[in-house]
Amino acid sequence: MEAGNRQVLLLFEKGGSREMSSPHDGDGELHLAFAIRGEALPSWEAWVAENGVAVEEKRTWPLGGHSIYFRDPDRHLIEIATPGIWSIY
Protein backbone atom coordinates (compact mmCIF):
# COMPACT_ATOMS: atom_id res chain seq x y z
CA MET A 1 0.00 0.00 0.00
CA GLU A 2 1.48 3.35 -0.96
CA ALA A 3 1.40 5.86 1.87
CA GLY A 4 2.87 8.96 0.26
CA ASN A 5 5.49 9.57 -2.38
CA ARG A 6 8.38 7.87 -0.53
CA GLN A 7 6.72 5.63 2.03
CA VAL A 8 5.21 2.17 2.06
CA LEU A 9 2.88 0.78 4.67
CA LEU A 10 2.60 -3.00 4.78
CA LEU A 11 -0.13 -4.63 6.87
CA PHE A 12 -0.38 -8.38 7.35
CA GLU A 13 -3.43 -10.25 8.55
CA LYS A 14 -2.71 -12.65 11.40
CA GLY A 15 -2.76 -16.13 9.89
CA GLY A 16 -3.06 -14.72 6.36
CA SER A 17 0.20 -16.12 5.01
CA ARG A 18 0.24 -19.49 3.31
CA GLU A 19 3.62 -20.11 4.91
CA MET A 20 2.94 -20.09 8.63
CA SER A 21 6.67 -19.77 9.37
CA SER A 22 6.82 -16.56 7.32
CA PRO A 23 7.70 -13.37 9.26
CA HIS A 24 4.86 -11.78 7.25
CA ASP A 25 2.19 -13.93 8.85
CA GLY A 26 1.14 -11.17 11.25
CA ASP A 27 1.72 -13.39 14.28
CA GLY A 28 4.41 -13.35 16.92
CA GLU A 29 7.26 -10.88 17.05
CA LEU A 30 7.08 -8.51 14.09
CA HIS A 31 9.34 -5.78 12.64
CA LEU A 32 8.20 -2.17 12.35
CA ALA A 33 10.37 0.67 11.04
CA PHE A 34 9.99 4.43 11.44
CA ALA A 35 11.71 6.87 9.09
CA ILE A 36 13.39 9.86 10.73
CA ARG A 37 15.61 12.71 9.55
CA GLY A 38 19.31 11.99 9.91
CA GLU A 39 19.84 14.85 12.35
CA ALA A 40 17.15 13.40 14.66
CA LEU A 41 19.05 10.15 15.30
CA PRO A 42 21.09 11.41 18.31
CA SER A 43 17.88 12.60 20.01
CA TRP A 44 16.25 9.21 19.45
CA GLU A 45 19.31 7.39 20.78
CA ALA A 46 19.24 9.60 23.88
CA TRP A 47 15.50 8.98 24.39
CA VAL A 48 15.96 5.22 24.12
CA ALA A 49 18.85 5.31 26.64
CA GLU A 50 17.01 7.63 29.06
CA ASN A 51 14.03 5.27 29.06
CA GLY A 52 16.13 2.19 29.78
CA VAL A 53 15.36 0.54 26.45
CA ALA A 54 18.00 -1.97 25.39
CA VAL A 55 19.33 -1.37 21.87
CA GLU A 56 19.76 -4.71 20.09
CA GLU A 57 21.72 -3.35 17.15
CA LYS A 58 23.06 -0.18 15.59
CA ARG A 59 23.80 -0.44 11.90
CA THR A 60 25.41 1.83 9.33
CA TRP A 61 24.21 0.91 5.84
CA PRO A 62 26.40 0.93 2.69
CA LEU A 63 24.53 3.98 1.32
CA GLY A 64 25.22 5.95 4.52
CA GLY A 65 21.95 5.49 6.41
CA HIS A 66 21.74 4.45 10.05
CA SER A 67 19.31 2.21 11.93
CA ILE A 68 18.86 1.42 15.59
CA TYR A 69 16.82 -1.59 16.69
CA PHE A 70 15.06 -2.29 19.97
CA ARG A 71 12.01 -4.20 21.24
CA ASP A 72 8.66 -2.87 22.38
CA PRO A 73 6.92 -4.40 25.43
CA ASP A 74 5.30 -7.05 23.19
CA ARG A 75 8.77 -8.00 21.81
CA HIS A 76 8.16 -6.51 18.35
CA LEU A 77 11.38 -5.30 16.73
CA ILE A 78 11.27 -1.52 16.29
CA GLU A 79 13.66 0.17 13.86
CA ILE A 80 14.42 3.87 13.72
CA ALA A 81 15.94 4.55 10.28
CA THR A 82 17.55 7.56 8.61
CA PRO A 83 17.73 8.22 4.87
CA GLY A 84 20.34 6.13 3.09
CA ILE A 85 19.26 2.64 4.11
CA TRP A 86 17.91 1.85 0.61
CA SER A 87 18.38 3.42 -2.79
CA ILE A 88 14.83 4.83 -2.56
CA TYR A 89 15.23 6.11 1.02
The first five atom37 places (N, CA, C, CB, O) and aatype in JSON, in Angstrom:
{
  "aatype": [12, 6, 0, 7, 2, 1, 5, 19, 10, 10, 10, 13, 6, 11, 7, 7, 15, 1, 6, 12, 15, 15, 14, 8, 3, 7, 3, 7, 6, 10, 8, 10, 0, 13, 0, 9, 1, 7, 6, 0, 10, 14, 15, 17, 6, 0, 17, 19, 0, 6, 2, 7, 19, 0, 19, 6, 6, 11, 1, 16, 17, 14, 10, 7, 7, 8, 15, 9, 18, 13, 1, 3, 14, 3, 1, 8, 10, 9, 6, 9, 0, 16, 14, 7, 9, 17, 15, 9, 18],
  "atom_mask": [
    [1, 1, 1, 1, 1],
    [1, 1, 1, 1, 1],
    [1, 1, 1, 1, 1],
    [1, 1, 1, 0, 1],
    [1, 1, 1, 1, 1],
    [1, 1, 1, 1, 1],
    [1, 1, 1, 1, 1],
    [1, 1, 1, 1, 1],
    [1, 1, 1, 1, 1],
    [1, 1, 1, 1, 1],
    [1, 1, 1, 1, 1],
    [1, 1, 1, 1, 1],
    [1, 1, 1, 1, 1],
    [1, 1, 1, 1, 1],
    [1, 1, 1, 0, 1],
    [1, 1, 1, 0, 1],
    [1, 1, 1, 1, 1],
    [1, 1, 1, 1, 1],
    [1, 1, 1, 1, 1],
    [1, 1, 1, 1, 1],
    [1, 1, 1, 1, 1],
    [1, 1, 1, 1, 1],
    [1, 1, 1, 1, 1],
    [1, 1, 1, 1, 1],
    [1, 1, 1, 1, 1],
    [1, 1, 1, 0, 1],
    [1, 1, 1, 1, 1],
    [1, 1, 1, 0, 1],
    [1, 1, 1, 1, 1],
    [1, 1, 1, 1, 1],
    [1, 1, 1, 1, 1],
    [1, 1, 1, 1, 1],
    [1, 1, 1, 1, 1],
    [1, 1, 1, 1, 1],
    [1, 1, 1, 1, 1],
    [1, 1, 1, 1, 1],
    [1, 1, 1, 1, 1],
    [1, 1, 1, 0, 1],
    [1, 1, 1, 1, 1],
    [1, 1, 1, 1, 1],
    [1, 1, 1, 1, 1],
    [1, 1, 1, 1, 1],
    [1, 1, 1, 1, 1],
    [1, 1, 1, 1, 1],
    [1, 1, 1, 1, 1],
    [1, 1, 1, 1, 1],
    [1, 1, 1, 1, 1],
    [1, 1, 1, 1, 1],
    [1, 1, 1, 1, 1],
    [1, 1, 1, 1, 1],
    [1, 1, 1, 1, 1],
    [1, 1, 1, 0, 1],
    [1, 1, 1, 1, 1],
    [1, 1, 1, 1, 1],
    [1, 1, 1, 1, 1],
    [1, 1, 1, 1, 1],
    [1, 1, 1, 1, 1],
    [1, 1, 1, 1, 1],
    [1, 1, 1, 1, 1],
    [1, 1, 1, 1, 1],
    [1, 1, 1, 1, 1],
    [1, 1, 1, 1, 1],
    [1, 1, 1, 1, 1],
    [1, 1, 1, 0, 1],
    [1, 1, 1, 0, 1],
    [1, 1, 1, 1, 1],
    [1, 1, 1, 1, 1],
    [1, 1, 1, 1, 1],
    [1, 1, 1, 1, 1],
    [1, 1, 1, 1, 1],
    [1, 1, 1, 1, 1],
    [1, 1, 1, 1, 1],
    [1, 1, 1, 1, 1],
    [1, 1, 1, 1, 1],
    [1, 1, 1, 1, 1],
    [1, 1, 1, 1, 1],
    [1, 1, 1, 1, 1],
    [1, 1, 1, 1, 1],
    [1, 1, 1, 1, 1],
    [1, 1, 1, 1, 1],
    [1, 1, 1, 1, 1],
    [1, 1, 1, 1, 1],
    [1, 1, 1, 1, 1],
    [1, 1, 1, 0, 1],
    [1, 1, 1, 1, 1],
    [1, 1, 1, 1, 1],
    [1, 1, 1, 1, 1],
    [1, 1, 1, 1, 1],
    [1, 1, 1, 1, 1]
  ],
  "atom_positions": [
    [[0.85, -1.17, 0.0], [0.0, 0.0, 0.0], [0.9, 1.23, 0.0], [-0.97, 0.0, 1.22], [1.76, 1.36, 0.86]],
    [[0.71, 2.11, -0.93], [1.48, 3.35, -0.96], [0.92, 4.3, 0.09], [1.45, 4.0, -2.36], [-0.3, 4.45, 0.22]],
    [[1.81, 4.93, 0.83], [1.4, 5.86, 1.87], [2.17, 7.16, 1.72], [1.61, 5.26, 3.29], [2.82, 7.62, 2.66]],
    [[2.11, 7.75, 0.54], [2.87, 8.96, 0.26], [3.83, 8.71, -0.89], [0.0, 0.0, 0.0], [3.85, 7.63, -1.47]],
    [[4.62, 9.72, -1.22], [5.49, 9.57, -2.38], [6.79, 8.83, -2.1], [5.8, 10.91, -2.92], [7.48, 8.47, -3.05]],
    [[7.15, 8.59, -0.84], [8.38, 7.87, -0.53], [8.18, 6.85, 0.58], [9.47, 8.83, -0.14], [9.16, 6.38, 1.15]],
    [[6.97, 6.5, 0.89], [6.72, 5.63, 2.03], [5.84, 4.47, 1.61], [6.08, 6.39, 3.17], [5.02, 4.58, 0.7]],
    [[6.02, 3.36, 2.29], [5.21, 2.17, 2.06], [4.72, 1.67, 3.4], [6.01, 1.06, 1.3], [5.49, 1.58, 4.35]],
    [[3.46, 1.36, 3.47], [2.88, 0.78, 4.67], [2.42, -0.63, 4.32], [1.7, 1.65, 5.22], [1.58, -0.82, 3.45]],
    [[2.98, -1.61, 5.01], [2.6, -3.0, 4.78], [1.85, -3.5, 6.01], [3.84, -3.89, 4.49], [2.34, -3.38, 7.13]],
    [[0.68, -4.06, 5.79], [-0.13, -4.63, 6.87], [-0.36, -6.1, 6.55], [-1.48, -3.86, 7.03], [-0.67, -6.45, 5.41]],
    [[-0.21, -6.95, 7.55], [-0.38, -8.38, 7.35], [-1.44, -8.91, 8.3], [0.95, -9.12, 7.55], [-1.4, -8.65, 9.5]],
    [[-2.38, -9.65, 7.75], [-3.43, -10.25, 8.55], [-2.87, -11.45, 9.3], [-4.62, -10.67, 7.67], [-2.18, -12.29, 8.72]],
    [[-3.16, -11.52, 10.6], [-2.71, -12.65, 11.4], [-3.26, -13.94, 10.8], [-3.15, -12.5, 12.88], [-4.47, -14.08, 10.63]],
    [[-2.36, -14.87, 10.48], [-2.76, -16.13, 9.89], [-3.02, -16.05, 8.4], [0.0, 0.0, 0.0], [-3.47, -17.03, 7.81]],
    [[-2.75, -14.91, 7.77], [-3.06, -14.72, 6.36], [-2.03, -15.25, 5.4], [0.0, 0.0, 0.0], [-2.29, -15.32, 4.2]],
    [[-0.85, -15.61, 5.89], [0.2, -16.12, 5.01], [0.04, -17.61, 4.8], [1.59, -15.8, 5.59], [-0.31, -18.34, 5.73]],
    [[0.3, -18.05, 3.59], [0.24, -19.49, 3.31], [1.38, -20.22, 4.01], [0.3, -19.75, 1.8], [1.25, -21.4, 4.36]],
    [[2.49, -19.52, 4.21], [3.62, -20.11, 4.91], [3.58, -19.64, 6.36], [4.98, -19.73, 4.24], [3.95, -18.51, 6.66]],
    [[3.13, -20.49, 7.24], [2.94, -20.09, 8.63], [4.26, -19.71, 9.31], [2.28, -21.21, 9.39], [4.24, -19.02, 10.33]],
    [[5.4, -20.15, 8.77], [6.67, -19.77, 9.37], [7.17, -18.43, 8.84], [7.72, -20.86, 9.1], [8.22, -17.94, 9.26]],
    [[6.42, -17.83, 7.92], [6.82, -16.56, 7.32], [6.77, -15.44, 8.35], [5.93, -16.22, 6.13], [5.83, -15.39, 9.15]],
    [[7.77, -14.52, 8.35], [7.7, -13.37, 9.26], [6.59, -12.4, 8.86], [9.03, -12.64, 9.29], [6.32, -11.44, 9.59]],
    [[5.94, -12.64, 7.72], [4.86, -11.78, 7.25], [3.49, -12.36, 7.58], [4.98, -11.57, 5.75], [2.48, -11.95, 7.01]],
    [[3.45, -13.29, 8.49], [2.19, -13.93, 8.85], [1.34, -13.07, 9.78], [2.45, -15.27, 9.49], [0.16, -13.37, 9.99]],
    [[1.9, -12.02, 10.34], [1.14, -11.17, 11.25], [0.97, -11.78, 12.63], [0.0, 0.0, 0.0], [0.08, -11.38, 13.37]],
    [[1.82, -12.73, 12.99], [1.72, -13.39, 14.28], [3.11, -13.4, 14.92], [1.16, -14.84, 14.13], [4.13, -13.49, 14.24]],
    [[3.13, -13.3, 16.23], [4.41, -13.35, 16.92], [5.13, -12.01, 16.87], [0.0, 0.0, 0.0], [4.52, -10.96, 16.7]],
    [[6.44, -12.08, 17.03], [7.26, -10.88, 17.05], [7.44, -10.35, 15.64], [8.63, -11.17, 17.71], [7.94, -11.06, 14.76]],
    [[7.05, -9.11, 15.42], [7.08, -8.51, 14.09], [8.1, -7.37, 14.05], [5.68, -7.99, 13.69], [8.61, -6.95, 15.09]],
    [[8.39, -6.87, 12.86], [9.34, -5.78, 12.64], [8.58, -4.57, 12.13], [10.46, -6.2, 11.65], [7.77, -4.67, 11.2]],
    [[8.84, -3.42, 12.73], [8.2, -2.17, 12.35], [9.28, -1.11, 12.29], [7.06, -1.77, 13.35], [10.07, -0.97, 13.22]],
    [[9.34, -0.35, 11.2], [10.37, 0.67, 11.04], [9.74, 2.05, 10.92], [11.23, 0.38, 9.81], [8.69, 2.23, 10.3]],
    [[10.4, 3.04, 11.52], [9.99, 4.43, 11.44], [11.1, 5.24, 10.79], [9.63, 4.99, 12.84], [12.25, 5.16, 11.21]],
    [[10.75, 6.01, 9.77], [11.71, 6.87, 9.09], [11.86, 8.18, 9.87], [11.27, 7.15, 7.63], [10.87, 8.79, 10.27]],
    [[13.11, 8.59, 10.06], [13.39, 9.86, 10.73], [14.43, 10.62, 9.91], [13.9, 9.63, 12.2], [15.1, 10.05, 9.06]],
    [[14.55, 11.92, 10.17], [15.61, 12.71, 9.55], [16.94, 12.31, 10.18], [15.34, 14.25, 9.73], [17.0, 11.95, 11.36]],
    [[17.99, 12.37, 9.42], [19.31, 11.99, 9.91], [19.72, 12.75, 11.16], [0.0, 0.0, 0.0], [20.3, 12.16, 12.07]],
    [[19.43, 14.05, 11.2], [19.84, 14.85, 12.35], [19.05, 14.52, 13.62], [19.69, 16.31, 12.03], [19.42, 14.96, 14.71]],
    [[17.96, 13.77, 13.49], [17.15, 13.4, 14.66], [17.67, 12.14, 15.36], [15.71, 13.19, 14.24], [17.24, 11.84, 16.47]],
    [[18.58, 11.41, 14.73], [19.05, 10.15, 15.3], [19.65, 10.31, 16.7], [20.07, 9.52, 14.39], [19.3, 9.53, 17.58]],
    [[20.55, 11.28, 16.96], [21.09, 11.41, 18.31], [20.0, 11.63, 19.38], [22.07, 12.56, 18.35], [20.11, 11.1, 20.48]],
    [[18.97, 12.39, 19.05], [17.88, 12.6, 20.01], [17.13, 11.31, 20.29], [16.89, 13.66, 19.48], [16.77, 11.04, 21.44]],
    [[16.91, 10.5, 19.26], [16.25, 9.21, 19.45], [17.12, 8.27, 20.28], [15.91, 8.58, 18.1], [16.62, 7.57, 21.17]],
    [[18.41, 8.24, 20.0], [19.31, 7.39, 20.78], [19.31, 7.81, 22.25], [20.74, 7.45, 20.21], [19.32, 6.95, 23.13]],
    [[19.3, 9.1, 22.51], [19.24, 9.6, 23.88], [17.93, 9.21, 24.55], [19.41, 11.12, 23.91], [17.92, 8.79, 25.7]],
    [[16.81, 9.34, 23.83], [15.5, 8.98, 24.39], [15.46, 7.5, 24.76], [14.38, 9.31, 23.4], [14.98, 7.14, 25.84]],
    [[15.95, 6.66, 23.87], [15.96, 5.22, 24.12], [16.79, 4.93, 25.37], [16.53, 4.45, 22.89], [16.36, 4.16, 26.23]],
    [[17.98, 5.53, 25.48], [18.85, 5.31, 26.64], [18.21, 5.83, 27.93], [20.2, 5.99, 26.42], [18.23, 5.14, 28.96]],
    [[17.64, 7.03, 27.88], [17.01, 7.63, 29.06], [15.84, 6.8, 29.58], [16.54, 9.03, 28.75], [15.54, 6.83, 30.77]],
    [[15.19, 6.08, 28.69], [14.03, 5.27, 29.06], [14.39, 3.82, 29.34], [12.99, 5.33, 27.98], [13.51, 2.97, 29.48]],
    [[15.68, 3.52, 29.41], [16.13, 2.19, 29.78], [15.81, 1.11, 28.76], [0.0, 0.0, 0.0], [15.68, -0.06, 29.11]],
    [[15.67, 1.5, 27.51], [15.36, 0.54, 26.45], [16.67, -0.01, 25.91], [14.51, 1.2, 25.3], [17.57, 0.74, 25.53]],
    [[16.78, -1.33, 25.88], [18.0, -1.97, 25.39], [18.05, -1.94, 23.86], [18.08, -3.43, 25.89], [17.12, -2.4, 23.2]],
    [[19.12, -1.39, 23.32], [19.33, -1.37, 21.87], [19.92, -2.72, 21.48], [20.26, -0.18, 21.44], [20.96, -3.12, 22.0]],
    [[19.26, -3.41, 20.55], [19.76, -4.71, 20.09], [20.84, -4.57, 19.04], [18.62, -5.53, 19.53], [21.76, -5.39, 18.98]],
    [[20.73, -3.53, 18.21], [21.72, -3.35, 17.15], [21.71, -1.91, 16.67], [21.44, -4.31, 15.97], [20.67, -1.26, 16.63]],
    [[22.9, -1.44, 16.31], [23.06, -0.18, 15.59], [23.75, -0.56, 14.3], [23.89, 0.9, 16.42], [24.74, -1.29, 14.31]],
    [[23.24, -0.06, 13.19], [23.8, -0.44, 11.9], [24.0, 0.79, 11.03], [22.89, -1.47, 11.18], [23.14, 1.67, 10.96]],
    [[25.15, 0.84, 10.36], [25.41, 1.83, 9.33], [25.32, 1.09, 8.0], [26.8, 2.54, 9.52], [26.03, 0.11, 7.79]],
    [[24.46, 1.56, 7.12], [24.21, 0.91, 5.84], [25.19, 1.38, 4.78], [22.78, 1.16, 5.39], [25.73, 2.48, 4.89]],
    [[25.44, 0.57, 3.74], [26.4, 0.93, 2.69], [26.13, 2.29, 2.02], [26.4, -0.13, 1.65], [27.06, 2.94, 1.56]],
    [[24.87, 2.7, 1.95], [24.53, 3.98, 1.32], [24.6, 5.15, 2.3], [23.15, 3.91, 0.71], [24.28, 6.28, 1.93]],
    [[25.02, 4.88, 3.55], [25.22, 5.95, 4.52], [24.12, 6.13, 5.55], [0.0, 0.0, 0.0], [24.26, 6.94, 6.46]],
    [[23.03, 5.39, 5.43], [21.95, 5.49, 6.41], [22.3, 4.78, 7.7], [0.0, 0.0, 0.0], [23.24, 3.99, 7.76]],
    [[21.53, 5.07, 8.74], [21.74, 4.45, 10.05], [20.42, 3.92, 10.57], [22.36, 5.46, 11.04], [19.37, 4.52, 10.36]],
    [[20.48, 2.79, 11.26], [19.31, 2.21, 11.93], [19.68, 1.83, 13.34], [18.78, 0.98, 11.16], [20.8, 1.4, 13.61]],
    [[18.73, 2.0, 14.25], [18.86, 1.42, 15.59], [17.64, 0.53, 15.79], [18.95, 2.55, 16.72], [16.54, 0.83, 15.33]],
    [[17.86, -0.58, 16.48], [16.82, -1.59, 16.69], [16.65, -1.85, 18.17], [17.17, -2.9, 15.95], [17.62, -1.97, 18.91]],
    [[15.39, -1.94, 18.6], [15.06, -2.29, 19.97], [13.69, -2.95, 19.99], [15.09, -1.03, 20.9], [13.0, -2.95, 18.97]],
    [[13.3, -3.49, 21.11], [12.01, -4.2, 21.24], [11.0, -3.37, 22.02], [12.22, -5.56, 21.94], [11.35, -2.65, 22.95]],
    [[9.74, -3.48, 21.6], [8.66, -2.87, 22.38], [8.24, -3.86, 23.47], [7.45, -2.48, 21.46], [8.76, -4.98, 23.51]],
    [[7.31, -3.48, 24.35], [6.92, -4.4, 25.43], [6.34, -5.74, 24.96], [5.91, -3.72, 26.31], [6.36, -6.71, 25.71]],
    [[5.83, -5.8, 23.73], [5.3, -7.05, 23.19], [6.36, -7.81, 22.39], [4.1, -6.78, 22.3], [6.05, -8.8, 21.73]],
    [[7.61, -7.35, 22.46], [8.77, -8.0, 21.81], [8.82, -7.79, 20.31], [8.75, -9.47, 22.1], [9.59, -8.47, 19.63]],
    [[8.04, -6.85, 19.76], [8.16, -6.51, 18.35], [9.46, -5.74, 18.15], [6.93, -5.68, 17.85], [9.85, -4.94, 19.0]],
    [[10.13, -5.98, 17.03], [11.38, -5.3, 16.73], [11.06, -3.94, 16.11], [12.28, -6.15, 15.78], [10.43, -3.87, 15.05]],
    [[11.5, -2.88, 16.76], [11.27, -1.52, 16.29], [12.59, -1.0, 15.7], [10.75, -0.6, 17.45], [13.65, -1.12, 16.31]],
    [[12.49, -0.42, 14.53], [13.66, 0.17, 13.86], [13.42, 1.65, 13.67], [13.94, -0.54, 12.5], [12.35, 2.06, 13.2]],
    [[14.4, 2.45, 14.02], [14.42, 3.87, 13.72], [15.46, 4.03, 12.62], [14.75, 4.77, 15.0], [16.62, 3.67, 12.82]],
    [[15.07, 4.55, 11.44], [15.94, 4.55, 10.28], [16.06, 5.93, 9.64], [15.44, 3.55, 9.25], [15.07, 6.64, 9.48]],
    [[17.3, 6.29, 9.3], [17.55, 7.56, 8.61], [17.64, 7.33, 7.11], [18.85, 8.22, 9.14], [17.8, 6.19, 6.67]],
    [[17.54, 8.38, 6.32], [17.73, 8.22, 4.87], [19.09, 7.59, 4.56], [17.6, 9.58, 4.16], [20.08, 7.84, 5.25]],
    [[19.12, 6.78, 3.51], [20.34, 6.13, 3.09], [20.4, 4.66, 3.42], [0.0, 0.0, 0.0], [21.45, 4.03, 3.3]],
    [[19.26, 4.09, 3.85], [19.26, 2.64, 4.11], [18.94, 1.85, 2.85], [18.26, 2.3, 5.22], [19.34, 0.69, 2.73]],
    [[18.21, 2.46, 1.92], [17.91, 1.85, 0.61], [18.15, 2.89, -0.46], [16.43, 1.33, 0.55], [18.31, 4.08, -0.15]],
    [[18.19, 2.47, -1.7], [18.38, 3.42, -2.79], [17.19, 4.38, -2.93], [18.62, 2.68, -4.1], [17.34, 5.48, -3.47]],
    [[16.01, 3.97, -2.46], [14.83, 4.83, -2.56], [14.56, 5.61, -1.28], [13.61, 4.01, -2.91], [13.64, 6.42, -1.22]],
    [[15.37, 5.37, -0.24], [15.23, 6.11, 1.02], [16.59, 6.31, 1.64], [14.3, 5.38, 2.01], [16.7, 6.91, 2.71]]
  ]
}
